[in-house]
Amino acid sequence: VSGHVGAGAWRRALAGTREAWPAGARRRRRREARRGSAAARGMAALVNSSASSASSACPVGICQDGGAGIFLPSVESVLIPSTGPRVLFYCLALLWCFGGVAVASDHLMAAAQQIVSKRIRRLNRETLQFKSVRLWNDSLANLSVMAVGASAPELLLCIIELAGGGMLAGQLGPWTIVGGTAFKVLVVIALCMWHVGSEEVRQIRAFGSFAVTAAFAVLAYVWLFVIVSARTPDVIDVSEGVVTCLLFPLFLFVAFIVDCRTRGKTLADEQQAPLEKATMQEIASMELCVFQEHGQMLKDMEIVEHLEREFGDKLTRAHYRIDAVRSLVRGRRIPLLYEADRQSSGGKKKGTKVVKLPASEGQDVAGEEGAKAFVEFLSAKWSCTDCDEALELMVCLRGEPTEAPIQVQFRTRDGTATSPKDFIFAQGTLEFAEVGEQKSIIIPIGEGDVEEGQETFYVELYKPKSVGGDTSVRVALGDAKSATCQVIDEDLPGVLGFATDKVHVTESPKDQTATLWVTRSKGCKGAVSCCYVTEDGSATAPEDFEQCSGTIEFMHGQLEARIDIPIKPRRRVDEKAQFRVQLQPLEEGGAELAPAWSYGREDPTVCAIALEPDSVANDRLDRVTQVLRKRLARLEFSFPGYKEQFAAAMLLWGGDDEADEPPSLVDYSLHVLMLLWKVAFAFFIPPAHWWGGWISFFASLLGMGIVTAMIGDLAGMIGCYLDIPDAVMAVTFVALGTSFPEALSAPLSAKQDPHADIALGGIAGSLAVNVFLGLGIPWLIGSVYWDKTGLTKEWEDWVRVQKPGLLDVYPQGSKLVFVGGGFGPVCLFLAWIITLAVALLAIRRHVKSVGAELGGPRRALRSSSIFLVLLWVVFVSVAVGVVLSERGLCQLH
């Protein structure tokens, strides 16, 4: 105490009590003083000397004469002479600077999102398509760049305090980290629970990753207790600083391994190009996936919403953080996709168009819509000679398996051949027990003479139905529902060739079949056969079609046979592609193939299949792309250049004139209050997309560092005037101010995201990063500095005041001294609190009545939230009590 008040103050205090002593006592006192020994006078001189040196070693308070911070005191000490108004001014200025930190964090998180969303395009040599490869794993991005962006105020405060204090460790930065951790893990999680509400729940998908992150957070604060209070009390050496920093890459490595095992992904997740950078062809491929997943009869806006949800960049912690900050400072907000989805699902939007798909995309090629089974002839053309007694036609059942039998009726119809002269009229019913079964129809041939080489009649199928009255089985007629039968006078096997040289197939979002017909001419006697094989062209297998080969067999009298080539769904916008199917003779017993030019074509044994874009689908794609581009432009959180960024800073809500309600007085007031920060940072920080986001990231850190230095000065001025230690200011007011953006963004993400990973995972990740980087970096810098500098007078005076016993332990200096005032035990207590909070979340997850970390029944929601808030009150009370009980010489005012 004598070191703080000084020897002169002690003499004045003694003089003031002299009058209260009796006269005899005063006389005896004077005699004892005159007869005082030299030893007594020497001891008094020693006491006065030590008191004087201790008084000179105590640093002058920032609000006292001769005291100064980085920016304060300034002109306000002259303009506001009274202490009360001056403290009020500093409090308001502190709140205003917290707003500046929020504005700077807006730019910082925008740059961080730009960095982690970096992709490169690589050619897939198997599919010959370009794929967009994400360079950053989600877990690494959230726990590194994103976490640094979210924890930047605390990190910068520690570094600035160390550098501004002559490389001597201060109290404001470390205690701000401890207080901010408690606020986030208790109060912010309680806000997330309450914001989700009792009618919804939010569960963590990757709970393993969350548990690992929380375990490292507990480890971080146990490690702080070890290095501050156990291993080297009140001293941070170089090895401890190195280990603290090295725990960060270890943390990232373990989190990455757990994330890969949980999600089954690798470091670079390959996926389609991001929507904002996708070409028309790439958007068409994404649209194809949407049709395959959700059906083909979708409206334009439904297609756009599915594309945004499934192929757009997933909303990250940065999106919610930016949106929350901009809602506070009245900047240009991000219209979150999940809000748009909820608004659009309530009813039909104005201007929404219904797209009718062509038959090749929306319906089955033939038959009744929705039919699953088809009855048709094996060939649409048959023939026989006038010498044959009968003609046999084959009918087959195709499609999906059915449980009930299928029946179909048939009948003959006259053509140039008439009944009963050329054939005998026939009709009847065929019954099929299973798909793939074939039935025959036998038509007797008459004894009439064939005129002019051939005569024709027809056989028709009609009235297909399911036997037993099972209406769930829908059956229809296929393409070959009518057979043309020819009676000819030639008695030869005939030759085989394709009916046409090219078949055009319009691409479809589902699997389809290209049907090629092989015809038999110049005779129909006997059974003949040949083989076929597909050949790649600009269309290749298996991406565009299935590689096929096989044998075609013609029955006696059969004039046509079909080849079905499966076509894969492939969405093309402009380009066309084709491949070929070629007939080849069998080595033994094969039919003769048609010679060149016999069908009026150069090679009748080759047929090309042309895959062509769908013009109707392209029209729809144009409409969808226009709407998509417009919506994605509003989802962009960065600005093209300085002009747009500066204009958005000047205008309320960033100039967005699509608000549902007119601005209120509060909106204008907040915009005016934050205008200086918004304009200053819009000018000082480049747009986020420049240089991949890195230049904006570091510029934002620099700007935030300036504001953080001002916060340190203001907190010091308030504490100095109100006689509040820096540690108490840090664990309460400063911690709340630096954590305020997280308190806004985490509940927003908890409510709007379908899972709790972003809200809770971001909080858990920042806890460990605050220690490993926020304290590891400045403590490593300080410990290395003093290890190289050695013993100095400043260090010796500082240690003599803070912890005189350390001079005996470290007579050569060379150590970074951090007398935390109970910092180590408070860190251990905080580790226990983090464990308790995580245990509460785990219990809520596994209790059947709740089943999730956030939300749930009203009783569980209310009790959990109140418990967390009360736990925070207990922690702050304990921390403040420990700080006040451990106040050193220079902290007694």
Secondary structure, DSSP 8 states (H G I E B T S, - for coil): -HHHH-HHHHHHHHHHHGGGS-HHHHHHHHHHHHT--HHHHHHHHHHHHHHHHHHHHS---TTSTT---SS-S-THHHH--SHHHHHHHHHHHHHHHHHHHHHHHHHHHHHHHHHHT-EEEEEETTTTEEEEEESS-HHHHHHTHHHHHHHHHHHHHHHHHHHHTTT---SHHHHHHHHHHHIIIIIIHHHHHHHH-SS-EE--S-HHHHHHHHHHHHHHHHHHHIIIIISSTTEE-HHHHHHHHHHHHHHHHHHHHHHHHHHT--SS-EE---GGG--HHHHHHHHHHHHHHH-S---HHHHHHHHHHHHS----HHHHHHHHHHHHHT------HHHHHHHHHTS--TT-------HHHHS-SSSSTT--EEEEES-SEEEEETT-SEEEEEEEEEES--SS-EEEEEEEE-SSS-TTTTB---EEEEEESSTT-EEEEEEEB-S----TTEEEEEEEEEEEEETTS-TTS-EEE-S--EEEEEEES--SEEEEEES-SEEEEE--SS-EEEEEEEEEEEE--S-EEEEEEEE-SSS-TTTTB---EEEEEE-TTB-EEEEEEEE-----SS--EEEEEEEE--SSS--EE--TTTTSSS-TTEEEEEEE--HHHHHHHHHHHHHHHHHHHHH--S-SSHHHHHHHHHSGGGG----SS---HHHHHHHHHHHHHHHHHHHHS--TTGGGGHHHHHHHHHHHHHHHHHHHHHHHHHHHHHT--HHHHIIIIIHHHHHHHHHHHHHHHHHHSSSSHHHHHHHHHHHHHIIIIIIHHHHHHHHHHHHHH---HHHHHHHHHH-TTHHHH-TT--SEE---SSHHHHHHHHHHHHHHHHHHHHHHHH-TTT-SSEE--HHHHHHHHHHHHHHHHHHHHHHHHHHHHT--GGG--
